[in-house]
Amino acid sequence: MNVSATDSAGETIDYSAPDSLQKSTAALNIDIAQIALLQARLGLLTMLEKHGQGESLPGNYILFGNRPVEGLFSRMLESEIWTIPADENCLVCGRHPIDGDVDSKADAILALANCEE
């Protein structure tokens, strides 16, 4: 899928092409706070789901649009949930050797959280 946007100068930026020029955009504090709240909510939903008290999300990647984007978001404040497979060569989601078992460490931390009503 081609994900592109038009900047204030009218130039189209293709965010789906990693080798193309990427430009940052300014964000308002309210935009940053809104994304932080979404992340917190998703973290809590994930914790509840791990303890059998919530439903799992239908994907592993969430896109949130604060404005309409042709071909992706038809209106502002719309979101999409996608499933994107891990890339073995990715330093973030790939299967690289790491110090210890991150999943079991994360589970141990979550077990300490009280997820009961």
Secondary structure, DSSP 8 states (H G I E B T S, - for coil): ---EEE-TTS-EEETT-TTS--------HHHHHHHHHHHHHHHHHHHHHHTTSS---S-SEEEEESS-BTTTBSSTTEEEEE-----TT-TTTS----SS-HHHHHHHHHHHS----
